[in-house]
Amino acid sequence: MVAINHLAKSYQNNVVYDDFSFHFKPGINGLLGDNGSGKTTLFNCIYGTEKFKGEINRSSSVTYLPNEPWFYPRVRGMEYLEFVCEMKGVKPDMEKIERINSFFNLPLKKFAANYSTGMKKKLGLISVFATDSDVYLLDEPFNGLDLKGAMVCRQLIKSLQSEGKVILLSSHVFEHLKEVCFVIHHLEGGQVKRSYDRTDFPALWEEIDHRYRSIDL
């Protein structure tokens, strides 16, 4: 479980969270919200790369895939994967890496900084699944992927549904979440407006469709 209690986070005069409390249970949790709704900020706070007020309780074994993975110049794809495994204290599982990359076909011997946007996202995904964690934070993992890459990403995420793992998956696209999540939390105004389980996904889509269909251009 990831337990957030009385989270407060601001950027100068922009209040993102004010007394936000929520408990994310094991399984694949979707976070749906508009750009600027605080999804990435929440992930950064959970991971520990942002200072905040309040309390966040979670396992120390956390893997984070940012929306736009960044790589140092002159670091090859395989070197990056080896570095990630070393930081996690595990030996690279070459069989697993090669199996996943058989779908992505990344040139792992080339410099990752020279990869295209989609290739960088695929390398980030391989790094996520090259090690094992208790908590996974996946910020817009489908962004930049082609059709095949998105299908592989979906299957990889489903494979994380081992007992006890907490997966937080953010997106502003409903279709990306409904296929893999057991619950979707609608984030708005620094709060979870409502949580929808799979049987309620049609109601969530109807709410979204009604809101934006009424926009008068």
N, C-alpha and C positions, 0 to 999 in steps of 0.2 A: 504493500500500500504506500501511496505518497500522500502524506497528510500535511495540508497547508492551513496554518492558523494565523488569522489577523495579518495577512500580507498587505504591506503598504509600499508602493513604489511610484516615484515621480521623476520626471526629467524637467528640471527647472520648474516652470509653472504648469507643466502638463502632468496631471494626475492620471496614472494608468490603473493603479489598484489602490483602493482605500478600504482597509479592513475586510480583505477577501479571505474567506475560509472555505476549504473544500477538501474532501478525501477522494482520491482516485483509487478505485479498486483494481485488483489484478484482471488482466485481459486487455483487449484492444479498445482503448478509449479514444474516440474522435473528438477533436476540438474544432468546431466550426465557427467562423466569425469573419467579418469584413476585414480588409486591410486596416491596420491600426487598432484592432480590437484588443491587442495585448497578448496574442498567442506566443510570439517570439520572446517577448519580455518575460512571460511566465516560464518558458523553457530555460531562459538564461538564469532566472532566479533559482529554479529547481536545480540546475546543473552547478550553480555557484559562481558564474561569471559576472553576475550583477549583485551589487550591494542592495539590501532591502531591509525594511523593518518587518518584524513578525517572526514566525517560526515555520520551518519546513522540515519535516521528518521523512526520511527515505533511506533506502539502502545506500551504502557507499559504492556499490557496483552499478555505475550508470554509464550508458552509452548515449552520445548526443550526435545527431546528424543535423547540422545547420541547413538552412534553406539554400545558401550559396557556399558550398565547401571551398576553402581556400588552401592553396598548397605553396610551399616555399619553392623558389626557383631552383632548378637543377636537382630536384628530387624526383627520381623515377617512380612510376606507379607502384612497382613491387617494393621499392624501398619504403614508400609511405605505409604500405600494408604491414611490412615487417616492423616499422616503428610503432604503429598502433598496437600490434600484438606485444611488443616489448614493454610498452607503457602499461598494458594490462597484465603483464607478468606471465604471458603464455607463449608457447612456441607456435609459430605460424603453421596452420593446418593447410599445407599446400594442396592436398587433394580437394579440400572444401573450397579453397580459393579458386582453383582451376575449374572446378565444377560450376561455380557461379559465373565465372568469367567466360565459360563456354557459351553462355547466352548473351553476354555483353560484348565479347570480342575486343576488349581493351588492349592496346599496345603497352603492356605493363613494363616493358623495358625502356619506354620513352618518358620524357619529362612530363610530369602531371600538370605543371603550370601551363603547358602548351595544349592541353586537351581542350576540346570544345565544352560549352556549358553542360550539355547532356552527358558527355564522357566524364566530366568531373563529378556530376551527381552519381553516376554509376560507380565510380571508384569509391565515393563516400559510402554508397550502399554496401559494396563488398567489404569495406572496413567495418561496418556495423555488424555484419554477419560472420566476420572472421573470428570474433571473440564472443564470449557468453557473458551476459549481464543480467541483473535483476530488474533494472529499469531502463527502458528505451525511450528517448525523446526524439521524435522524427518530425522535423519542421518542414512542411511542404515537400515530402519526399518524391512526389510525382512531377514536380515542376521541372521542365527542361527535358523530360524523357520522351522518347518516341513511343509508338504504340507497343512494340515488342517489349521495350524497357519497362513500360508501365505495367504490362501483364506480369513480367518477371518480378517486379517490385511488389505487386499485390500478393503473389504466391510466397515471396520471402517473408512478408509481414505476417501472413497467416501462419507460417511455420514457427513464429515466436510464441504461439499460444500455449506454452508449457505452463504447468501449474505454478502459480505464485508470481509470474512475471507481470509487471505493469508496463504497458505500451501506451504512450501518449502520441497521437498522430494528428497533426494539425493540417488544416486546409481551408480555403475559402470556396472550394468546389465540392458541393454535396455528393456528386457522383463518385468522387474518389474515396469518400468515407463509407458510403452505404454498403459497399461490397465487402469490406473487411472488418468493420467495427461491430462490437456487440452493443455498444452504447455511444451516442453522440451527445456531447455537451455543447449547447448553444451559448457562446460567449458574447456578451454585449454589455457595454458600459462598465467594464471591470468586474462583472459578476457572471456566474453561470445562470443565464435566464431560465433555462430548463434543460433537463436531461431526458433524452429519448432512447428507449430500448428499441430493438429491431422491429417489434410489432408496431411501434409508434413512428417509424421513419416516414411513412406516407403523410402523417400529420405534420411532421417537420417540413417536408417538401411543400405541402399545401400552404403552410404559413409563409415560407420563403417566396413561393410563387405569387401568392396574393400580395405580399408587400411590394415586390418589384414590378409586378405586372401593372400596378396602379400608378406607376410613375408616368407623369404627363410630359412628354418630350416636346 
